Amino acid sequence: MRRKFGQSLRLGVAADGLALLRVSGWPRAGAEVLALQPVEAGAPDALANGLRALWAEVNPRGWPLSVVLADDLVRLWQVPPPQGATRLADLHAAAALRHQSLFGAPPLEWRISADWNATRPFLAAAAPEGLLALLESLAREQRFHLVEVAPQFVAAMNAWRRERRPGAWFGLVHGGVLSVAAYEGAALAAVRTAVIPAGADRDWLEAHVAREALRVGVGRPERLQLCGAAPSGWASSAGRLKFACTLLEDDSADWPLHVRLARTGMEP
């Protein structure tokens, strides 16, 4: 497969399927679906077999590849830095202890990355060590360049970080799930996830945000900025006084779910 200047590949990885896109570069990013691969969720070596079948369809040799992992494959949590922390090792230890407290076991089979910070709470993410090792092995075997592996929510936050307005929370809607980053001032206070009930309207959204603000212990936001497949009825309308809601993406394109996953993090 011949690569033109500025082109790259994006791979969406979920427990039940894979999507591979070819992304054009400057002046405006566009995406072409190269392959879709179903995966038998829960079966032994399901992702490994699915990835190998995918590369049998497409020759990625020499291409840069960015990978977006579905959020149900990873773990996200907030880490308060230990008092007096001066070394990166202190922050790593704090993240591991917080992981054990939240998930009931040390992260022995997980690889942690984070926005390490010694002065304020920071977001940590952990991906299965076996999955990351598989991707690295396939990169050597298939001779592609593994540029980045990111959880979907982190990829979305990074892509839209310049658009976030003061006083706003950020959210992602994907596969019937709403994930929200709650902020206290400019600092990230928590990441919360909830299944969206059938027929959820703007009243449900307002009640949900109010409950999450109480649980996290922060004030209700002035604005909620949403990306992904958010219902159009959630956008701000006349007479809404509790908070404004901005939909950052046009959801008119009928993208399959795993293609949406792979597209997450593309420059808006």
C-alpha positions in Angstrom: 0.0 0.0 0.0 1.6 3.2 -1.2 1.7 6.1 1.2 1.3 9.7 0.1 2.9 12.6 2.0 1.1 13.3 5.3 -0.9 10.1 5.3 -1.1 7.9 8.4 -3.2 5.0 9.8 -5.6 5.0 12.7 -6.8 1.8 14.4 -9.8 1.6 16.7 -9.6 -1.4 19.0 -12.7 -2.6 20.9 -13.5 -5.9 22.6 -15.9 -6.8 19.8 -14.3 -5.3 16.7 -11.6 -3.4 14.9 -11.6 -0.5 12.4 -8.6 0.6 10.4 -8.6 4.1 8.7 -6.3 5.8 6.3 -6.1 9.4 7.3 -5.0 12.2 5.0 -3.0 15.1 6.4 -2.6 18.7 5.5 -4.5 20.9 4.8 -7.6 19.1 6.3 -7.7 15.7 7.8 -10.0 13.2 6.1 -10.5 9.5 6.7 -11.1 6.5 4.5 -12.2 3.1 6.0 -9.7 0.5 4.9 -10.9 -2.5 6.9 -13.4 -3.6 9.5 -12.8 -6.8 11.5 -15.3 -8.3 13.9 -13.9 -9.9 17.1 -15.5 -12.6 19.2 -15.5 -10.7 22.5 -14.3 -12.8 25.5 -12.8 -15.6 23.4 -9.2 -16.6 24.1 -6.7 -14.6 21.9 -9.7 -12.9 20.2 -8.0 -9.5 19.8 -4.7 -11.1 18.7 -6.5 -13.2 16.0 -8.6 -10.2 14.9 -5.5 -8.0 14.5 -3.6 -10.6 12.5 -6.6 -11.0 10.3 -6.8 -7.3 9.8 -3.1 -7.1 8.7 -3.7 -9.9 6.3 -6.1 -7.6 4.4 -3.9 -4.5 4.6 -0.1 -4.2 4.3 0.9 -1.5 6.8 4.7 -1.6 6.2 6.3 1.7 6.7 3.1 3.5 7.8 2.7 5.5 11.0 -0.1 4.1 13.1 -2.1 5.7 16.0 -4.3 3.4 18.1 -7.4 4.4 20.0 -8.5 1.9 22.7 -12.2 1.6 23.7 -12.6 2.9 27.2 -13.9 -0.4 28.5 -10.5 -2.0 27.7 -8.7 0.5 29.9 -8.9 2.1 33.4 -9.0 5.8 34.1 -8.7 7.4 37.5 -7.7 10.5 39.3 -4.6 10.6 41.5 -3.9 13.1 44.2 -0.1 13.6 44.5 1.5 12.7 47.8 2.4 15.7 50.0 6.0 16.7 49.4 6.4 14.7 46.3 9.6 15.7 44.5 10.4 12.7 42.2 8.6 11.0 39.4 8.9 7.7 41.3 6.7 9.3 44.1 4.0 10.0 41.5 4.2 6.5 40.0 3.9 5.0 43.5 0.9 7.2 44.2 -0.8 6.1 41.0 -0.2 2.4 41.7 -1.6 2.8 45.3 -4.7 4.6 44.1 -5.2 1.9 41.4 -5.1 -0.8 44.1 -7.5 1.2 46.3 -10.0 1.6 43.4 -9.7 -1.7 41.6 -8.8 -4.1 44.4 -5.4 -5.2 43.1 -1.9 -3.7 42.2 -1.5 -2.9 38.5 0.8 -5.9 37.9 -0.7 -6.6 34.4 -1.4 -3.0 33.5 0.9 -0.3 32.0 0.2 3.1 33.5 0.6 6.5 31.8 -0.5 9.8 33.2 -0.3 13.6 33.1 2.1 13.5 36.0 2.0 16.5 38.3 3.4 17.0 41.8 1.2 20.0 42.7 -2.3 19.0 41.7 -4.4 15.9 41.1 -3.8 14.3 37.7 -5.5 11.8 35.4 -3.9 8.3 35.1 -4.7 5.6 32.5 -3.8 2.0 32.5 -3.9 -0.4 29.5 -3.5 -4.2 29.6 0.2 -5.0 29.4 -0.6 -8.0 27.1 -2.5 -5.8 24.6 0.3 -3.2 24.4 2.9 -5.9 24.1 0.8 -7.5 21.2 0.7 -4.1 19.4 4.4 -3.6 19.8 5.1 -7.1 18.6 2.9 -6.6 15.5 4.6 -3.3 14.8 8.0 -5.1 14.6 6.5 -8.0 12.7 4.5 -5.9 10.2 7.1 -3.1 10.1 4.8 -0.2 10.8 5.6 2.7 13.2 3.5 2.6 16.3 3.2 6.3 17.1 0.6 6.4 19.9 -1.8 4.3 21.9 -4.5 6.2 23.7 -7.8 5.5 25.5 -10.7 7.0 23.6 -11.6 9.5 26.3 -8.1 10.8 26.6 -7.8 11.0 22.8 -11.0 13.1 22.7 -9.9 15.4 25.5 -6.5 16.0 23.8 -8.2 16.7 20.5 -10.6 19.3 21.9 -8.5 20.8 24.6 -8.1 24.2 22.8 -11.9 24.4 22.5 -12.7 23.9 26.2 -14.1 27.1 27.6 -13.6 28.4 31.2 -16.2 27.0 33.5 -17.1 24.1 31.2 -17.1 20.4 31.6 -16.1 18.1 28.7 -17.9 14.9 27.7 -17.9 12.1 25.1 -20.9 10.1 24.0 -20.0 6.8 22.4 -21.9 3.5 22.2 -24.7 4.6 24.5 -22.3 5.7 27.2 -21.6 9.3 28.5 -18.2 10.0 29.9 -17.7 13.4 31.5 -14.6 15.2 32.8 -15.7 17.4 35.7 -13.6 20.4 36.4 -13.1 22.6 39.4 -11.8 25.9 37.9 -9.1 24.9 35.5 -8.3 21.6 37.4 -9.7 18.3 36.4 -11.6 16.9 39.4 -12.9 13.6 38.2 -13.9 11.5 35.2 -17.3 9.9 35.5 -19.1 7.4 33.2 -22.7 6.4 32.9 -24.9 4.4 30.6 -27.4 6.6 28.8 -31.0 5.3 29.3 -33.3 5.0 26.3 -35.0 8.2 25.4 -32.7 10.3 27.6 -33.6 14.0 27.0 -32.2 17.3 28.1 -34.0 17.0 31.4 -32.2 13.7 32.1 -28.8 15.3 31.1 -29.4 18.2 33.5 -30.3 15.9 36.4 -27.3 13.7 35.6 -24.8 16.5 35.6 -26.3 17.9 38.9 -25.9 14.4 40.6 -22.3 14.1 39.3 -21.4 17.5 40.6 -22.7 16.5 44.1 -20.8 13.2 44.0 -17.6 14.8 42.9 -18.0 17.7 45.3 -17.8 20.5 42.8 -20.1 23.2 41.5 -22.4 22.6 38.6 -20.7 23.7 35.3 -21.7 26.8 33.4 -21.4 24.8 30.2 -21.1 21.2 29.0 -19.1 20.6 25.8 -19.8 17.2 24.2 -18.2 15.4 21.4 -19.2 12.1 19.8 -22.7 10.9 19.0 -24.6 13.2 21.4 -28.3 13.5 20.9 -29.1 16.8 19.1 -31.9 17.5 21.7 -29.2 18.0 24.4 -27.9 21.2 22.8 -28.8 24.5 24.4 -32.2 25.9 23.6 -34.2 29.0 24.5 -35.2 29.2 28.2 -32.5 26.8 29.4 -31.1 28.4 32.6 -29.3 25.6 34.4 -26.3 25.3 32.1 -25.5 25.6 28.4 -24.7 22.5 26.3 -22.5 22.7 23.1 -22.2 19.8 20.7 -18.7 20.0 19.3 -19.3 17.6 16.4 -21.8 17.2 13.6 -23.3 13.8 14.1 -25.0 13.6 10.7 -22.4 11.2 9.3 -23.5 7.6 9.6 -20.2 6.1 10.8 -20.2 2.6 12.1 -19.4 2.4 15.9 -15.8 1.1 15.5 -15.1 3.7 12.8 -16.2 6.4 15.2 -13.8 4.9 17.8 -10.9 5.1 15.3 -11.8 8.6 14.3 -11.7 9.9 17.9 -8.8 12.3 18.4 -8.5 13.4 14.8 -7.9 17.1 14.6 -11.3 18.9 14.6 
